[in-house]
């Protein structure tokens, strides 16, 4: 089963066998190597993007695209710390050791960076299409910053929904990650999926409609 234990039981005793990762060594080793590489390269790569673009203006693209790329890097770092890093540690030590607060955070908030990434990529796509069709109609840096703020607000809706339903977090022994219990809540699962799906579908439809109108 994906969700093995309720949050309070899982995190109640650090020596509980239910905190152990139920994977064989042959499964754990490649997973540990992969997540470690992804975590290290992700942290280093995204940090370089942010530092070099802010400190040295090293990325030679227009300012609007640069702001959106920086937004992607921030969202990537947030995803790494909420999802990849906990999994890397759990695979390495063969059990969950990060405690109650981190389990709750990593279960409820991975939707935030995922939504930000999705919406930012769509925004970049729409911006580039607009440049091709209307080269003189450029988005300003001020409007871009407002757009980024709106992206974060929209992307936070799934996490706000989870919190409003009072959901817990559970540790999956087979995936070595903490997950939200919202998928076990029949009353909340369908609205949650609709909201999460709309974050992807609405921007895509808007882009295609904009292209068609032109």
C-alpha positions in Angstrom: 0.0 0.0 0.0 1.2 3.5 -0.9 0.2 5.0 2.5 1.3 2.6 5.2 0.7 4.4 8.5 -1.0 7.4 9.9 1.2 10.4 10.5 0.9 10.4 14.3 1.9 6.7 14.5 4.7 7.0 12.0 6.4 9.9 13.7 5.6 8.9 17.3 8.6 6.5 17.7 11.8 6.9 15.8 12.7 3.3 16.3 9.4 2.0 14.9 10.1 -0.6 12.1 7.4 1.2 10.1 9.9 3.9 9.4 12.2 1.5 7.6 12.5 1.6 3.8 11.1 -1.7 2.4 13.5 -2.0 -0.5 16.2 -4.5 -1.2 19.9 -3.4 -1.4 19.8 -3.9 -5.2 16.9 -1.4 -5.4 18.3 1.0 -2.8 21.8 1.5 -4.3 20.8 2.8 -7.8 18.0 4.9 -6.2 20.4 6.4 -3.6 23.0 7.2 -6.4 20.3 8.8 -8.6 18.7 10.9 -6.0 22.1 12.0 -4.6 23.3 13.1 -8.0 20.0 14.8 -8.8 20.1 16.6 -5.4 23.8 17.7 -5.7 23.6 18.7 -9.3 20.3 20.4 -8.8 21.5 22.5 -5.9 24.8 23.4 -7.6 23.3 24.1 -11.0 20.4 26.2 -9.8 22.5 28.1 -7.3 25.0 28.9 -10.1 22.2 30.2 -12.3 20.9 32.5 -9.6 24.3 33.7 -8.4 25.8 34.2 -11.8 22.8 36.0 -13.2 22.3 38.3 -10.2 25.9 39.0 -9.3 27.6 39.0 -12.7 24.8 39.3 -15.2 26.3 36.3 -16.9 23.2 34.9 -18.7 22.8 36.9 -21.9 19.1 36.9 -22.5 16.5 39.6 -22.2 15.5 40.8 -18.7 12.0 39.3 -18.8 13.2 35.8 -19.8 15.9 36.1 -17.2 13.4 36.8 -14.4 11.4 33.8 -15.5 14.5 31.6 -15.6 15.5 32.7 -12.1 11.9 31.9 -11.0 12.4 28.4 -12.4 15.7 28.0 -10.5 14.1 29.1 -7.2 11.2 26.6 -7.7 13.7 23.8 -8.6 15.6 24.5 -5.4 12.4 24.4 -3.3 11.4 21.1 -4.9 14.8 19.6 -4.2 14.7 20.5 -0.5 11.1 19.3 -0.1 11.3 16.1 -2.2 14.6 15.0 -3.5 16.8 15.6 -0.4 14.5 13.7 2.0 14.4 10.8 -0.4 18.2 10.8 -0.7 18.6 10.7 3.0 16.0 8.0 3.5 17.5 5.8 0.7 21.0 6.3 2.2 20.2 5.3 5.8 17.4 2.9 4.9 14.8 4.6 7.1 13.1 7.9 7.7 15.0 10.1 10.2 14.0 13.7 9.4 11.3 14.1 11.9 7.6 15.1 12.1 7.9 18.7 10.8 9.9 17.9 7.7 7.6 14.9 6.8 4.6 17.2 7.0 6.3 19.9 4.9 7.6 17.5 2.2 4.2 15.8 2.0 2.0 19.0 1.7 4.1 21.4 -0.3 5.8 19.7 -3.3 2.8 20.8 -5.3 3.9 24.4 -4.9 7.2 24.2 -6.8 5.7 21.8 -9.2 2.9 24.3 -10.0 5.4 27.2 -10.2 7.5 25.3 -12.6 4.6 24.4 -14.8 3.1 27.9 -14.9 6.5 29.5 -15.4 7.3 27.3 -18.4 3.9 28.2 -19.9 4.6 31.9 -19.3 7.9 31.6 -21.0 6.2 29.9 -24.0 3.5 32.5 -24.2 6.1 35.3 -23.9 8.2 33.9 -26.7 5.1 33.3 -28.9 4.1 36.9 -28.3 7.6 38.2 -29.3 7.3 36.2 -32.6 3.9 37.5 -33.4 4.2 41.1 -32.0 7.9 42.0 -31.7 7.0 45.6 -30.6 4.7 44.5 -27.8 7.1 43.5 -25.1 6.3 42.7 -21.5 8.0 45.0 -19.0 10.0 43.9 -16.0 7.4 45.3 -13.7 4.6 43.3 -15.3 6.8 40.2 -15.2 7.4 40.5 -11.5 3.6 40.9 -11.0 3.1 37.8 -13.2 5.6 35.8 -11.1 3.8 36.8 -7.9 0.5 35.6 -9.5 2.2 32.4 -10.5 3.2 31.7 -6.9 -0.3 32.5 -5.6 -2.0 30.2 -8.1 0.5 27.4 -7.5 -0.1 27.6 -3.7 -3.8 26.8 -4.1 -3.4 23.0 -4.0 -1.3 23.3 -0.8 -3.8 25.7 0.8 -6.6 23.2 -0.1 -4.7 20.4 1.6 -4.3 22.5 4.8 -7.9 23.6 4.7 -9.0 19.9 4.7 -6.7 19.3 7.7 -4.8 16.5 6.0 -1.9 14.6 7.6 1.2 13.1 6.1 2.2 9.5 5.9 5.5 7.8 5.2 5.6 5.3 2.3 8.0 2.5 3.1 8.2 1.5 -0.6 9.0 4.9 -2.0 10.8 6.3 1.0 8.8 9.6 0.9 6.1 11.3 2.8 2.8 11.8 1.1 -0.3 13.8 1.9 -3.4 11.9 3.0 -5.6 14.0 0.7 -5.8 11.2 -1.8 -7.4 9.0 0.9 -10.0 11.6 1.5 -12.8 10.9 -1.0 -14.5 14.2 -0.4 -11.3 16.1 -1.0 -9.6 14.0 -3.7 -11.8 15.0 -6.6 -11.8 18.8 -6.0 -8.1 18.6 -5.4 -7.4 16.8 -8.7 -9.7 19.3 -10.5 -7.8 22.3 -9.1 -4.4 20.7 -9.8 -5.5 19.8 -13.3 -6.8 23.3 -14.0 -3.4 24.8 -13.2 -2.1 22.8 -16.2 -5.0 22.9 -18.6 -6.1 26.5 -18.3 -2.7 28.0 -19.3 -2.4 25.6 -22.2 -5.9 26.5 -23.5 -5.1 30.2 -23.1 -1.9 29.9 -25.1 -3.6 28.0 -27.9 -6.5 30.5 -28.0 -4.1 33.4 -28.1 -2.2 31.9 -31.0 -5.5 31.1 -32.8 -6.8 34.6 -32.4 -3.7 36.0 -34.0 
